[in-house]
């Protein structure tokens, strides 16, 4: 073993945490050996040039950009599509839109389990991307006026079947892409990893920005098959995603590959947990004291390293549960805030910014705020000995998001009192609203929402990647995305529950804000009790060193 290879070997030991390679099972040792063998050349290049951007990144980032163009190019049309093409009422359209979002962010559990257990990240991304691509094609074809029904009376299945494929594809690849990107770095490249997640999130928002602007323009300005051209608006994202997928596949030879374990990790984790609970309950007091943590009773079943993986995953999942209420608020920008903007003056100078395009303010602000936070705001506080830890960033970002929704609730009073627009014949769209409150009044709430997102989401992605063991990274990311799904589920439940009540308009906005405040309070409390993985490992290693010195 050369000096450089020895250095790389030691760096990879860092990722194993306090368990160390000597505590690996034979299967885990074989997987680690295989990973070193597969990535020997790339790891050597990373070690020799730690500040150089891995070539793999230039295939992952464009893929994410194209995928987000596709997702948001479709997503931001759905509220109006369900109202105009399918013929649903506003609240029913909102429920269906959030149902799609819920499915899209539930399927990461499937993608992560398949990826970490059998296929690996690369092949999972490719196979589920094909499902995604087919869903976008089918959505476009079934939106043709007169193919299955006339515009305004499309059957719900004609949109939900292809959207289910899109949801499975986009959600299934989501936890794999971010963690696959993180896998391109060695454990000691923490600053480079910070850079990657920031650029990754800018790519997300850059793709979303173009998708939110272009597809609504096609739908509004082009007539095809005798109606608004949803076919053109949906087929363009399909084409963009096809190109993005080809770029990702072409980069295969540059990727660091973390082999799949060959075991169904969720079942392995559940089996170990159940075994530990059962044997802990039957153990004597002396045995419990000797073993320490109750989960250590699973050592003989899944191995000490995987026990630590289960423990870390459980801590991370418990920590991020309150974040689902952040998504409960954030996701309503494509429904509730669209409905608000629909009743405002949409003319900006010489042109109109359509209802579906209004969400582009979010991505514009995020693209600005993410680098500002990373380059100026966080370093400013760090220089003054105020640590901007990941959880602190998330808590402050959550608060800004709640304030943004409260601001929109206050604005809603003014919007409703100044509305004098004219509706279309079917009552689904506002045709003209020249004397209504101008859409620019939404800018403050968009800025607050985007600042909150810029602080919370990149930090959350990094938190769920760095705070778990090496085998659970995709699964951890999938639980982060599950929070998005559960946030949408809360919205659908609240909307259905309040549908026939008087709690509508601004009071409903403030009800959501109250839920968010309670959740953020719980999140802040949990954050005070949380010990970061790297701090915990340092503490344990220090204790081990002291014991060695005494002996």
Secondary structure, DSSP 8 states (H G I E B T S, - for coil): --HHHHHHHHHHHHHTTTS-GGG--HHHHHHHHHHHHHTHHHHHHHHHTTTS--TTHHHHHHHHHHHHHHHHHHHHHHHHHIIIII---HHHHHHHHHHHHHHHHHTHHHHHHHIIIIIHHHHHHHHHHHHHHHHHHHHHHHTSTTTSS-TT---THHHHHHHHHHHHHHHHHHHHHHHHHHTTS-TT-HHHHHHHHHHHHHHHHHHHHHHHHHHHHHHHH-EETTEE-HHHHHHHHHHHHHHHHHHHHHTGGG-------SS-HHHHHHHHHHHHHHHHHHS-HHHHHHH-SGGGGGHHHH-HHHHHHHHHHHHHHHHHGGGHHHHHHHGGGGTHHHHHHHTSB-EETTEE--TGGGGHHHHHHHHHHHHHIIIIIHHHHHTTT----HHHHHHHHHHHHHHHHHHHHHHHHHHHHT---EE-TTSSSEEE-TTS-BGGGGHHHHHHHHHHHHHHHHHHHHHHHHTS-GGGHHHHHHHHHHHHHHHHHHHHHHHHHHTTSS--THHHHHHHHHHHHHHHHHHHHHHHH---HHHHHHHHHHHHHHHHHH-
